[in-house]
Amino acid sequence: MHSTPSPALPVGRGLLYVTLTGIAWGTAGATAALLYRGSGLGPLAISFWRTVGGLVLLVAVRAVLRHRSGATPAPASNEPMRRRAVRITLTGVAFAVFQTSYFAAVQDTGLAVGTVVTMGAAPVLIAVGARLTMGERLGAGGVLAVAGALTGLSILVLGGGGATVRPAGVGCALLSAAGCAAMTLITRRPARDGNGSPYAAILGTFAVGALCMLPFALVEGLWPQAHGLGRSLLLLGYVAAVPTALAYVLYFASLAVVRAATASVILLLEPVSAAAIAVLFLGERLTVTTAAGTGVLLTAVVALAVTEARRAPAPAEPDVVPVAG
């Protein structure tokens, strides 16, 4: 018999990390839109450089921190080396599927349908997967909050009309949601049990993901065009640093204390931040539909975050049950 170790990260900070991740991910779409206009890069190449850039930045930051503070031992882990290697490989593959399938869905069936299917299906798949594999229960209030969040997402993304549904694109979006769910669930258990550091996990995930993306990026066209190269490099640097390196480290760290389904719903803040950027910086108008969808979604996210925070003081909360192995 064993019990889940008490995590060092407070639940409140974990919720903040997930919130910041969702906001940061929302800026990635706007950055990619700017890259499409002048870099000559397609979605797969941008995804590849985003991942490679994030990997390089994290390795550099890790080296600087170790140089300043001396060698720091890795967190204790009772996970066998072989199992850890398999887990990181599977996480990297799931990450690559999540990224590339989403871009393929957007290309085939459009941004609105691709986004609502991917981000709408992911929390459902994660909630079911977390219940089956880790015994995590959302409860009636959590289920209601998830339903409200998905309703708000649908209003926000599809409310403008003009969406075109194509079966192939919907299939890619569902595959992307499955990749997101797999990545989250594979990471959640060892993070919850205190096995290894999220920093090391994300380094391995990015390395495997980049290798998976490279062949497809080469076929699409890997190098940005010479005209406007400086601008393209600045944008690629941003998308590698903030919505990738920083955001994924925060997300992986948060999974030590925030339930997988809760995290996936809070991440629905991504389209909210994207809509805010479009209104504030790209000249788009704030419509009644956008405001209504944002309000419903934010209300559901806040309700779920409050539920998560309230359960934190009980160390033996039954909705996270260790599975005997």
Disulfide bonds with the S-S distance in Angstrom:
none
